[in-house]
Every structure is written in C-alpha cells, then in structure tokens.
Amino acid sequence: MAADKRMERIEQAADWISARSGGFKPIAGIILGSGLGKLAESIEAVDVIPYSEIPSFPVSTVTGHKGNLILGYLGGCPVIAMQGRFHYYEGYPMEMVTLPERVMATLGVEYLFVSNAAGGLNRTFRVGDLMVITDHINMMPNPLIGPNLDAFGERFPDMTHPYDESLLALSDRIAAGEGIALRHGVYLGTSGPTYETPAEVRFYTLAGADAVGMSTVPEVIVARHCGMRVFGVSVITNISNADISCSVLNDGDDVVKTADAAADRMTRLFTGMISAIGKREI
Ligand code: HPA
C-alpha cells in the first residue's frame, strides 16, 4: 500500500524541526491559546520557528494569535510551545488542525498542556477565572475520522480519562502553593465561529458543560490517540449566561484582553507543573 500522505506530512515536519534544532528532545508540548502567548516569554528559547517555515505546516490567520513554534526550556524542562493554534473555523481540515500534536508525538512529547479562552456557562464562574478542564464534550467533527494512523494509536481510543488525573492533582498542589484560585469543569468545544445563541447556552448547560469554546477538543483527542497525558486550562473571558446573553454582546477584543490579564497566573501554574515534570516528580 502507498504510504499514507498524512504520515509523510507529519514525518516531514518532525524531521525538519528535529534537524533544525540539532535534535532537541521536548518532553512537554504547550498550546498557547488566545492572548495567552505571553507565557512564551518565560520560555528560555533555543529556537523560535515561524510556522510558515515548517514544511507541511499550515499558517495561523486569526488576530491575537501568533504563528511560532518555540523550542526551549520552561522551569528547566525541555518544551515545544505553539504560540498560536489552528482552528477548525479558519477552514483547515481536522488533519491540519491537529498536525502539530502528531508532530509533537513524533518528536517524543509525552505531556500536552493546552490553554484556551472560553465563555463561562457555570453560573458561579466570573470573568478572569481559570478553569482546569476535567472533561470535555465534542461538538465538532472527530479528528480521528478516516483510516486509522496505526503508528500512533488504536482505531477506537478509550476516552474515559481524557485529562490526566495525576496532572489534575499536581495542578491543585502548585496552585495552592502559588495562591492561585482554580475552578474545575467540563469544556464544550463547538466549531464556531459564531458565539452561542441563548438556546444553545441553555442546551450546553443542561448537557453538563461549564465552559464553551472553539478549540482544544480536536487537539486533545489526537493527543490521547497518541498516548500523551493531557492537562488543560480555560480562561473564562466572558459569561455566556442565558439571562444576559441578550443584552451583553460577546466581542473578540474583550476575549483577548481578559486572557492577557490571566497570563501571569497561567504562566506560574504551567511553569510550576512543567518544572515538576522535568524533574520527573510525577
Ligand atoms: N463562546 C465560544 N467561544 C469562546 C467564548 C464563548 O463565549 N469566549 C471565548 N471563546
């Protein structure tokens, strides 16, 4: 059988990154969502690679999202960070949305840290809260549709533990030490690009979601298919509450501003956790 084109693209990008970085071996991958790119400044960079230079990589198009891959050390741990991600609503096929996670897995990444901006559905949430993702609901096409990539994982991956329990426990420890308040909750991923109607807000709330956003779920599904251990945080940038969604309009600039304000807490949390991983404390 002819080699799968998807494998060729993944291997081409991974080989190129590995050669360019002199065989740098990241343990943790980080996806920096809207406005959270500031965490990148804490990485002692070994190399910063614009997506446009990486063979077979797509290029990010959204405001507030930079398009760089950063290789370096965070809290002493070798990491690969995506400053800007690829969203399904931008028009990329799911294969491209999740290509970076496949490339990370090929480079040897064992842990995936994801961050995003999300609308709060849970009535106790406030703008600026950090919500550790304990589970998700997928409302997008599944990125594993199509012939299975056996080199990475099985046809029907188990999703009983999408977010790693020992990483959840570690986040509680680090947050307590740093004085950072954390919420826990279920993230629901829609394709976007529309925000939710009042009826959708009621529906998602009844379905058990605490926050809603337009990313993360495809990346997490692919990371789990590859056997990575996943940790995710949503910054609650607006409240998607049925009572107020008629009078308060959601706005992309506010989302980016609120996410920026959370960057310091996110940076301390991720740095503490990834530093513990680098020391193999977990
Ligand atoms: N809905 C969907 N995606 C989002 C939201 C929202 O309210 N806020 C930030 N990303």
Residues whose N, C-alpha, C, O or C-beta is under 5 A from the ligand:
A	BS01	HPA	A117 A118 G119 Y195 E196 V212 G213 M214 T237 S240 V255
